[in-house]
């Protein structure tokens, strides 16, 4: 499986997730040790929200005929699943390792993140990641904060984004913006289970599919130390 970058259209869910996981203060990406599972989960969730994939049974995912996406990142995953119904964790392991680079390139192309060259010890050149300054990460973070902290009814997309963020195990690292409190933890767990509220306006099958993806991410990442 490969996923090449190209001039992007509208941001995909996986782009939004990686942008949120980017930590401007340190220039790092939260959860690097398990990142590819989490990014793959975002791709599958995006396909589910667009009714391009659905559950074949309680453990396998299949494509919806005639619903191939035009976006290259999503299409690569859709093509893989279209070959035959596959277990969600199998899909995560297959599509995830190839996502970080092209997704990061898209964020750089959009101006969400910028690369900054610098010298270490005055000798060695290295590249650091910095916030692009266009405000998109701040807007995404505020949408998630409103859902988790203020109890705002989320859109389906924001609900899935918050659920994936929670499922990644990195939510405590956002404590400066999203307090790590019992109500926040409880709300995050509700979203992981597909309990999004009426405002999310997603079909029950879509919620179930997304919850299955998120919980597969959780199951898969818990066997690897998180960072």
C-alpha positions as CSV (number, residue, x, y, z in Angstrom):
1,X,0.0,0.0,0.0
2,X,1.3,3.4,-0.9
3,X,-0.2,6.9,-0.6
4,X,1.3,9.7,-2.6
5,X,0.6,13.3,-1.9
6,X,-0.8,15.8,-4.4
7,X,-2.3,19.2,-4.4
8,X,-5.0,18.7,-1.8
9,X,-8.7,19.7,-1.9
10,X,-10.8,20.1,1.2
11,X,-9.0,18.8,4.4
12,X,-9.7,15.2,5.2
13,X,-10.3,13.9,8.7
14,X,-6.8,12.4,8.9
15,X,-5.3,15.8,8.1
16,X,-7.4,17.4,10.8
17,X,-6.3,14.7,13.3
18,X,-2.6,15.0,12.5
19,X,-2.8,18.8,12.7
20,X,-4.4,18.5,16.2
21,X,-1.8,16.0,17.3
22,X,1.0,18.4,16.3
23,X,2.2,20.2,19.4
24,X,3.3,23.8,18.5
25,X,5.1,24.4,21.8
26,X,7.5,21.5,21.2
27,X,7.3,21.0,17.4
28,X,6.5,17.3,17.9
29,X,3.6,15.1,17.1
30,X,1.8,13.5,20.1
31,X,1.6,9.7,20.1
32,X,4.3,9.0,17.6
33,X,4.7,5.4,18.7
34,X,1.2,4.5,17.7
35,X,0.5,7.2,15.2
36,X,0.0,5.0,12.1
37,X,-2.9,3.1,13.7
38,X,-4.5,6.4,14.7
39,X,-4.1,8.0,11.3
40,X,-5.5,4.9,9.6
41,X,-8.5,5.0,12.0
42,X,-9.1,8.6,10.8
43,X,-9.1,7.4,7.2
44,X,-11.5,4.6,7.9
45,X,-13.7,7.0,9.9
46,X,-13.7,9.5,7.1
47,X,-14.8,6.8,4.6
48,X,-17.6,5.7,7.0
49,X,-18.9,9.3,7.5
50,X,-19.2,9.6,3.7
51,X,-21.0,6.2,3.5
52,X,-18.1,4.8,1.4
53,X,-17.5,1.8,3.7
54,X,-19.7,-0.1,6.1
55,X,-19.6,-3.1,8.3
56,X,-19.7,-6.6,6.6
57,X,-20.3,-8.1,10.0
58,X,-19.3,-7.2,13.6
59,X,-15.6,-7.6,12.8
60,X,-15.1,-6.8,9.2
61,X,-15.4,-3.7,7.0
62,X,-16.4,-3.6,3.3
63,X,-16.7,-0.9,0.7
64,X,-20.0,0.5,-0.6
65,X,-20.2,-0.2,-4.4
66,X,-19.9,2.9,-6.6
67,X,-18.7,5.1,-3.7
68,X,-14.9,5.3,-4.5
69,X,-13.5,8.6,-3.2
70,X,-11.5,10.9,-5.5
71,X,-9.0,11.9,-2.8
72,X,-5.8,9.8,-3.2
73,X,-5.3,9.1,0.5
74,X,-8.8,7.9,0.9
75,X,-8.9,6.1,-2.4
76,X,-5.8,4.0,-1.6
77,X,-7.5,2.7,1.5
78,X,-10.9,2.2,-0.3
79,X,-9.2,0.2,-3.0
80,X,-7.5,-2.1,-0.4
81,X,-10.8,-2.8,1.4
82,X,-12.7,-3.2,-2.0
83,X,-10.7,-6.4,-2.7
84,X,-12.6,-8.3,0.0
85,X,-14.1,-7.6,3.4
86,X,-11.3,-7.2,5.9
87,X,-11.0,-7.0,9.7
88,X,-10.7,-3.4,10.9
89,X,-7.4,-4.0,12.7
90,X,-6.0,-5.7,9.5
91,X,-6.9,-2.5,7.6
92,X,-5.3,-0.3,10.2
93,X,-2.1,-2.2,10.0
94,X,-2.1,-2.2,6.2
95,X,-2.8,1.4,5.4
96,X,-1.4,3.1,8.5
97,X,2.4,2.9,7.9
98,X,2.2,4.9,4.7
99,X,0.2,7.8,5.9
100,X,2.3,10.1,8.1
101,X,4.5,11.5,5.3
102,X,1.8,12.4,2.7
103,X,-0.5,13.8,5.4
104,X,2.2,15.9,6.8
105,X,3.1,17.2,3.3
106,X,-0.5,18.2,2.8
107,X,-0.5,20.2,6.1
108,X,2.7,21.9,4.9
109,X,1.2,22.7,1.5
110,X,-1.9,24.2,3.2
111,X,0.3,26.4,5.4
112,X,-1.1,24.7,8.6
113,X,2.5,23.6,9.5
114,X,5.8,25.1,8.3
115,X,9.2,23.6,8.2
116,X,12.1,25.6,9.7
117,X,15.7,24.8,9.1
118,X,18.1,25.4,11.9
119,X,21.6,24.5,13.0
120,X,22.4,22.3,16.1
121,X,25.6,23.3,17.9
122,X,26.3,25.6,15.0
123,X,27.2,22.7,12.8
124,X,24.4,20.3,11.9
125,X,21.4,21.3,9.9
126,X,18.0,20.0,11.1
127,X,14.4,20.7,10.2
128,X,11.9,21.7,12.9
129,X,8.1,21.8,12.6
130,X,6.4,25.0,13.5
131,X,2.8,26.2,13.5
132,X,1.8,27.7,10.2
133,X,0.1,30.7,11.8
134,X,-3.1,30.5,9.8
135,X,-5.2,29.6,12.8
136,X,-6.7,26.4,11.5
137,X,-5.3,24.2,14.3
138,X,-6.6,26.7,16.9
139,X,-10.1,26.5,15.3
140,X,-10.1,22.7,15.3
141,X,-9.0,22.6,18.9
142,X,-11.7,25.0,19.9
143,X,-14.4,22.9,18.2
144,X,-13.2,19.8,20.1
145,X,-12.9,21.8,23.4
146,X,-16.4,23.0,23.1
147,X,-17.7,19.5,22.7
148,X,-15.6,17.9,25.5
149,X,-15.6,20.8,28.0
150,X,-18.7,22.9,27.3
151,X,-21.0,20.0,26.2
152,X,-21.8,21.5,22.8
153,X,-23.6,19.2,20.4
154,X,-21.0,18.1,17.8
155,X,-21.2,17.7,14.1
156,X,-20.5,14.1,13.0
157,X,-17.1,15.1,11.9
158,X,-16.1,16.8,15.1
159,X,-17.5,13.9,17.1
160,X,-15.4,11.5,15.2
161,X,-12.3,13.7,15.5
162,X,-12.8,14.0,19.3
163,X,-13.4,10.3,19.6
164,X,-10.2,9.5,17.6
165,X,-8.2,12.0,19.7
166,X,-9.4,10.3,22.8
167,X,-8.9,6.9,21.4
168,X,-5.3,7.8,20.6
169,X,-4.5,8.1,24.3
170,X,-3.0,11.6,23.8
171,X,-5.9,13.7,25.2
172,X,-4.1,14.3,28.5
173,X,-1.4,16.1,26.6
174,X,-3.9,18.8,25.7
175,X,-4.6,19.7,29.4
176,X,-3.6,23.4,28.8
177,X,-6.6,23.7,26.4
178,X,-8.8,20.8,27.4
179,X,-8.7,20.2,31.2
180,X,-8.2,16.5,32.0
181,X,-11.3,16.3,34.3
182,X,-13.8,13.5,35.1
183,X,-16.6,15.1,33.0
184,X,-14.2,15.5,30.0
185,X,-13.1,11.9,30.3
186,X,-16.7,10.7,30.5
187,X,-17.7,12.7,27.5
188,X,-14.8,11.5,25.5
189,X,-15.7,7.9,26.3
190,X,-19.3,8.5,25.2
191,X,-18.0,9.8,21.9
192,X,-15.7,6.7,21.5
193,X,-18.8,4.6,21.8
194,X,-20.7,6.5,19.1
195,X,-23.0,8.4,21.6
196,X,-22.7,11.7,19.7
197,X,-26.1,13.4,20.5
198,X,-28.8,14.4,18.1
199,X,-26.8,17.3,16.7
200,X,-24.3,14.9,15.0
201,X,-27.0,13.9,12.5
202,X,-25.3,10.6,11.5
203,X,-27.0,7.4,10.7
204,X,-26.8,4.7,13.4
205,X,-24.8,2.4,11.1
206,X,-22.3,5.3,10.6
207,X,-22.0,5.8,14.3
208,X,-21.5,2.1,14.9
209,X,-18.9,1.9,12.2
210,X,-17.0,4.8,13.5
211,X,-17.2,3.5,17.1
212,X,-15.9,0.2,15.9
213,X,-12.9,1.9,14.2
214,X,-12.1,4.0,17.2
215,X,-12.3,1.0,19.6
216,X,-10.1,-1.0,17.2
217,X,-7.6,1.8,17.4
218,X,-7.7,1.7,21.2
219,X,-7.3,-2.1,21.3
220,X,-4.4,-2.0,18.9
221,X,-2.5,0.9,20.5
222,X,-2.8,-0.4,24.0
223,X,-0.3,-3.1,23.2
224,X,2.3,-0.5,22.3
225,X,3.8,2.0,24.8
226,X,2.3,5.4,24.0
227,X,4.3,8.6,23.9
